[in-house]
Amino acid sequence: MEKKKIEEFVEKAKQAKSPEEIEAAAKEYGLELTAEKAQELFDKLKASAGRALSDDEIEAVTGGSIRNPRFAMAVYV
């Protein structure tokens, strides 16, 4: 997945009002996130408002399910 698409997904995830919105956004971008992982990402994004998620935090949420390893980049919320 190209960097621009990843950034677009991250922006949608940051604006999500529910884990279901994150899950839908992931599907839109061809990513595979379970409902549990979408909930985990939602919780982390809300808890980390104002700081960047670390590569480890993103990897913990995606569990390697993202097809492109470049997804493990800093996510600014």
C-alpha positions in Angstrom: 0.0 0.0 0.0 1.4 3.4 -0.9 2.2 5.9 1.8 -0.5 8.4 0.7 -3.2 5.7 1.1 -1.8 4.8 4.6 -1.9 8.4 5.6 -5.5 8.7 4.3 -6.5 5.6 6.3 -4.8 7.0 9.4 -6.7 10.3 9.1 -10.0 8.5 8.7 -9.2 6.3 11.7 -8.3 9.4 13.8 -11.7 10.9 12.9 -13.7 7.7 13.7 -16.3 8.0 16.3 -16.4 4.2 16.8 -14.3 1.1 16.2 -16.8 0.1 13.5 -15.9 3.2 11.6 -12.2 2.2 11.8 -13.1 -1.3 10.6 -15.0 0.1 7.7 -12.2 2.5 6.7 -9.7 -0.4 6.9 -11.9 -2.4 4.4 -12.1 0.6 2.2 -8.3 0.7 2.0 -7.9 -3.0 1.5 -6.7 -3.6 5.1 -7.7 -6.6 7.2 -8.6 -5.6 10.8 -10.7 -7.7 13.0 -13.4 -6.0 15.2 -11.1 -6.6 18.2 -8.1 -4.9 16.5 -10.3 -2.0 15.3 -11.4 -1.6 19.0 -7.8 -1.7 20.1 -6.8 0.9 17.5 -9.7 3.1 18.4 -8.8 3.0 22.1 -5.1 3.7 21.4 -5.9 6.6 19.1 -8.2 8.2 21.7 -5.8 7.6 24.5 -2.9 9.1 22.6 -4.5 12.3 21.4 -1.9 14.9 21.0 1.1 12.5 20.5 2.3 10.2 17.9 1.7 6.4 18.1 5.0 4.5 18.2 5.8 1.9 15.6 5.4 -0.7 18.3 1.9 0.5 19.2 0.9 0.3 15.5 2.4 -3.1 15.1 0.6 -4.3 18.3 -2.7 -3.2 16.8 -2.2 -4.5 13.3 -0.5 -7.7 14.4 1.2 -7.9 11.1 -2.1 -8.0 9.2 -1.2 -5.0 7.1 0.1 -6.2 3.8 2.8 -3.5 3.5 5.4 -3.5 6.3 5.8 0.3 5.7 2.5 0.8 7.6 4.5 0.6 10.8 5.2 4.3 10.7 4.5 7.0 13.3 0.9 8.0 13.3 0.2 11.5 14.5 -3.1 12.0 16.3 
